[in-house]
Amino acid sequence: MISLDITLKLSPAAISVQRKELADAEALYQTLINALQSPTPQLLELTCEKQTEKKVALMSDQISAVILSQKDGAANAGRVPGFAALGQGN
């Protein structure tokens, strides 16, 4: 499962959606990057392939970061998601 974690401005929590295939995750990542580069804010409606009932709508001008990462389950046990793990000496 590939996860896209989206951090919003003025919000401590990230929004996560998952994709089963790397190509689908990279396509969504590129869609988000294109929306960020657009001069006009866009409403983005996202769904999750892991939890099919999970839906979220957000405005592109509120996104501050997008992280694309592989979620292996046991391989990530005990690790902090995102880039914060770099400063923990793991």
Secondary structure as UniProt FT lines:
FT   STRAND          2..8
FT   TURN            9..10
FT   STRAND          14..19
FT   HELIX           22..37
FT   STRAND          43..47
FT   TURN            52..53
FT   STRAND          55..59
FT   HELIX           60..62
FT   STRAND          63..70
FT   HELIX           74..76
FT   TURN            77..78
FT   HELIX           82..88
//
